[in-house]
Amino acid sequence: MRYRLQLLLSFCILILPLKSLLAQAIPKEELIFLTSAWKGERFEDGRPRIPDELLNRAKAIGIEEAWQILNNEGYLYQYERNWKILHEDEKVIGRALTAFYMPIRPDIEKNIVDRAAAEGRQGRHLHWPINMLTKGDVYVADNEGRVGSLMGDNLGNVIYKNSGNGVIFDGFARDVDGLAEIKGFNAFVRDFAPQFLQGVVLMGLNTPVTIGQAIVLPGDLVIAGRAGVVFIPAHMAEQVISTAEFIASKDRFGHEMIKNGVYKAGQVDAQWSEEIRAEYMKWLEKNPKEKKISRLQLDQFMLKRTW
């Protein structure tokens, strides 16, 4: 068993009551503690609720820009690549709802299934994360790349009905043709295969997980596209989106200045001089579709420029 699984189980044993571990879902107080940098609204279970307005703005954000901004701030393990994508031209953007699967052990499975029945929980363990999804969520599941599908077209339809969104699976999916027919739905998976899921049990629900090399907490902003998947901590979402919006605007300004012979590429691609910063502020006023920023905000954006 891989080191990261041992680390996660050690974490659970050390700081969570046994009942909470067996219940799969992380206690609300612990989730609030782990995401305490988030100061905004939360779901009833404690998961950060990034506003819909930020989700809409995130649709225009590039994976590369988001990665670079996070990297500058010391968030080094928020990106994962090498995906099979159902629809390569469609992004998946939303709030992470997480699940963690591990190889099955009969005594643990029995305890989990028996308690779920006593609690009146519906469906198999595979259904429990899906039943928790709300609009704008992205189902993020760690099955450590194992063969055995976490979803076919039946569950794909339920996932999309509950969330209006897609999935990120470090695992497999089946019924690729049927999934492709779900309008608006997309999936990032390790592969597509005909095998159904067996030999695993749900051990973490709405809890920290790792997806490949990336760390994901419930409520993280998920941005998935052809370049891969980036998981943005909820408290960083506004900063990443605003900075990425500026980068896009800066690039449009730079392209225009170079094309018109106002500045050379070396001037635009370096730290901006006072002259270029003043010219950019004038350019913003002449282009009403551009998002307006103050001179102070411009200077702050440029402080950590590595893009």
C-alpha positions in Angstrom: 0.0 0.0 0.0 1.4 3.3 -1.0 2.8 5.8 1.5 0.1 8.4 0.9 -2.6 5.9 1.9 -0.7 5.1 5.1 -0.3 8.8 5.8 -4.0 9.4 5.3 -5.0 6.5 7.6 -2.5 7.6 10.3 -4.0 11.1 10.1 -7.5 9.8 10.6 -6.5 7.5 13.5 -4.6 10.3 15.3 -7.1 13.1 15.1 -10.5 11.7 14.3 -12.7 9.6 16.5 -13.1 6.0 15.3 -16.8 6.5 14.7 -16.0 9.3 12.3 -13.4 7.3 10.4 -15.9 4.4 9.9 -18.6 6.9 9.0 -16.4 7.9 6.1 -17.4 11.6 6.3 -15.0 14.0 8.0 -16.5 15.8 11.0 -17.8 19.3 10.2 -15.5 20.8 12.9 -12.4 19.2 11.4 -13.3 20.3 7.9 -13.7 23.9 9.1 -10.4 23.6 10.9 -8.5 22.3 7.8 -10.1 25.0 5.6 -10.0 27.8 8.2 -8.3 30.2 5.7 -11.7 30.4 4.0 -13.8 33.2 5.5 -16.9 32.9 3.3 -20.1 31.0 3.2 -20.1 27.2 3.9 -22.4 24.3 3.2 -24.1 22.6 6.1 -21.4 20.0 6.3 -18.7 22.7 6.6 -17.5 22.6 3.0 -16.5 26.1 1.7 -19.1 27.4 -0.7 -17.3 29.4 -3.4 -19.8 31.9 -4.8 -21.4 31.1 -8.2 -20.1 34.4 -9.5 -16.5 33.2 -9.1 -17.4 29.9 -10.7 -18.6 31.8 -13.8 -15.5 33.9 -13.9 -13.3 30.8 -13.6 -14.6 29.6 -16.9 -12.3 32.0 -18.7 -9.2 31.0 -16.6 -6.3 29.1 -18.2 -4.8 26.1 -16.4 -1.3 27.5 -17.0 -2.0 30.8 -15.4 -3.8 29.2 -12.4 -0.8 26.8 -11.9 1.7 29.6 -12.0 -0.1 31.8 -9.5 -0.5 29.0 -7.1 3.1 28.0 -7.5 4.2 31.6 -6.7 2.3 31.3 -3.5 3.9 28.0 -2.4 1.0 25.7 -3.4 3.2 23.2 -5.3 0.9 20.2 -5.5 -2.4 21.4 -7.0 -2.1 20.1 -10.6 -2.4 16.7 -12.2 -2.0 15.7 -15.8 -2.4 12.6 -18.1 -6.2 12.3 -18.3 -8.6 10.6 -20.7 -11.3 13.2 -21.4 -14.8 12.5 -22.6 -15.1 15.9 -24.4 -11.7 17.6 -24.8 -13.2 21.0 -25.7 -15.4 21.3 -22.6 -14.1 22.4 -19.3 -15.2 21.1 -15.9 -15.4 23.9 -13.3 -16.9 23.7 -9.8 -16.5 23.0 -6.1 -14.9 19.7 -5.2 -16.8 17.0 -3.3 -14.3 14.3 -2.6 -14.3 10.5 -2.1 -11.5 8.1 -1.2 -11.6 4.4 -2.0 -9.3 1.6 -0.7 -8.9 -2.1 -1.3 -11.7 -4.0 0.3 -11.3 -5.8 3.7 -14.4 -7.9 4.7 -14.6 -6.9 8.3 -14.4 -3.2 7.5 -16.9 -3.5 4.7 -19.4 -5.4 6.9 -19.2 -2.7 9.6 -19.7 0.1 7.1 -22.6 -1.7 5.2 -24.3 -2.7 8.5 -24.2 0.8 9.9 -25.4 2.4 6.7 -28.4 0.1 6.7 -29.2 1.0 10.3 -28.9 4.7 9.4 -31.2 4.2 6.4 -28.5 5.3 4.0 -29.6 4.6 0.5 -27.8 2.6 -2.2 -24.3 1.0 -2.2 -21.3 2.9 -0.9 -20.6 3.9 -4.5 -23.8 6.0 -4.4 -23.2 7.9 -1.2 -20.9 10.7 -2.7 -23.3 11.0 -5.6 -26.3 11.5 -3.3 -24.4 14.4 -1.6 -23.8 16.4 -4.8 -25.4 19.8 -5.2 -25.5 22.2 -8.1 -22.0 23.4 -9.0 -20.2 20.5 -7.4 -17.5 18.4 -9.1 -17.3 14.8 -7.9 -13.6 14.2 -7.3 -12.8 10.5 -6.5 -9.5 8.9 -5.6 -9.4 5.2 -6.6 -5.6 5.3 -7.1 -6.0 4.6 -10.8 -7.4 1.1 -10.2 -9.3 -0.7 -12.9 -13.0 -1.1 -12.1 -15.4 1.7 -13.0 -16.6 4.3 -10.5 -19.3 5.3 -13.0 -21.2 4.1 -16.0 -23.9 6.0 -18.0 -26.6 5.3 -15.4 -24.6 7.0 -12.6 -23.3 9.6 -15.0 -26.9 10.7 -15.5 -27.5 10.9 -11.8 -24.3 12.8 -11.2 -25.2 15.4 -13.8 -28.8 15.7 -12.5 -27.5 16.4 -9.0 -24.6 18.6 -9.8 -25.1 20.0 -13.4 -21.4 19.2 -13.7 -18.8 16.5 -14.5 -16.3 14.3 -12.6 -12.6 14.0 -11.9 -11.7 10.3 -11.2 -8.3 8.9 -10.4 -9.8 5.7 -11.7 -11.9 4.3 -14.5 -15.3 4.8 -16.1 -17.4 2.6 -18.4 -20.1 3.1 -21.0 -18.2 5.8 -22.7 -20.7 6.1 -25.6 -23.6 6.4 -23.2 -21.7 9.0 -21.1 -20.9 11.0 -24.2 -24.7 11.4 -24.9 -25.3 13.2 -21.6 -25.5 16.8 -22.8 -23.3 19.2 -20.7 -21.6 16.3 -18.8 -17.8 15.7 -19.0 -15.4 13.3 -17.4 -11.7 13.3 -16.7 -10.6 9.7 -15.9 -7.5 7.5 -16.1 -9.2 5.4 -18.7 -12.4 3.9 -20.0 -12.9 0.2 -19.6 -15.8 -2.3 -19.4 -15.1 -3.6 -15.9 -17.5 -2.8 -13.1 -16.2 -1.7 -9.7 -15.2 -4.5 -7.3 -12.6 -5.1 -4.6 -12.8 -1.6 -3.1 -14.7 0.2 -0.3 -15.4 3.8 0.3 -13.2 4.9 3.2 -13.3 8.7 2.9 -16.2 11.0 2.0 -15.9 14.7 1.9 -12.4 14.4 3.2 -8.9 15.4 2.0 -7.7 13.2 -0.9 -4.8 13.1 -3.3 -5.4 12.8 -7.0 -2.1 11.7 -8.5 0.4 14.3 -7.2 -2.3 16.9 -6.3 -3.8 17.6 -2.9 -7.6 18.2 -2.9 -9.7 19.5 0.0 -13.5 19.5 -0.1 -14.7 22.9 -1.5 -11.6 23.5 -3.6 -12.2 25.2 -6.9 -11.7 22.7 -9.7 -10.7 23.8 -13.2 -10.2 21.0 -15.7 -9.3 21.4 -19.4 -7.1 19.9 -22.1 -4.0 21.0 -20.2 -5.0 19.0 -17.1 -6.7 19.6 -13.8 -5.9 22.3 -11.2 -7.4 22.3 -7.7 -7.4 25.8 -6.2 -7.9 26.1 -2.4 -11.1 27.9 -1.7 -9.5 30.8 0.0 -7.2 31.3 -3.0 -10.0 31.3 -5.6 -10.6 35.1 -5.7 -6.9 35.9 -5.9 -6.2 33.3 -8.6 -9.1 34.3 -10.8 -8.4 38.1 -10.4 -4.7 37.6 -11.2 -5.5 35.4 -14.2 -8.0 37.9 -15.5 -5.2 40.6 -15.3 -2.7 38.3 -17.1 -5.2 37.9 -20.0 -5.8 41.6 -20.1 -2.1 42.3 -19.9 -1.5 40.0 -22.8 -4.1 41.6 -25.0 -2.6 45.0 -24.2 0.9 43.7 -25.0 -0.1 42.1 -28.3 -1.7 45.4 -29.4 1.3 47.5 -28.4 3.8 45.2 -30.2 1.6 45.0 -33.3 1.4 48.8 -33.5 5.1 49.3 -32.8 4.5 51.2 -29.6 6.8 48.9 -27.6 9.1 46.0 -28.3 8.4 42.4 -27.1 11.3 42.7 -24.6 9.7 45.7 -23.0 6.3 44.1 -22.7 7.6 40.8 -21.4 9.8 42.3 -18.7 8.8 44.1 -15.5 6.8 47.1 -16.8 8.4 50.6 -16.6 6.4 53.5 -15.2 5.7 54.6 -18.8 4.1 51.2 -19.8 2.1 51.1 -16.6 0.6 54.5 -17.3 -0.1 53.5 -20.9 -1.9 50.4 -19.7 -4.2 52.4 -17.4 -5.1 54.6 -20.4 -5.7 51.6 -22.6 -8.1 50.2 -20.0 -10.2 53.4 -20.2 -10.3 53.1 -24.0 -11.5 49.5 -23.9 -14.7 49.3 -22.0 -14.9 45.5 -22.2 -11.7 45.1 -20.1 -12.1 44.7 -16.4 -11.0 48.0 -14.7 -8.4 47.9 -12.0 -6.7 50.7 -10.0 -3.1 51.7 -10.3 -2.5 50.3 -6.9 -3.9 46.9 -8.0 -1.7 47.0 -11.1 1.4 47.5 -9.0 0.4 44.7 -6.7 -0.2 42.3 -9.6 3.2 43.1 -11.0 5.0 42.5 -7.7 5.2 38.7 -8.0 5.2 38.5 -11.8 6.8 35.4 -13.2 4.3 35.1 -16.0 
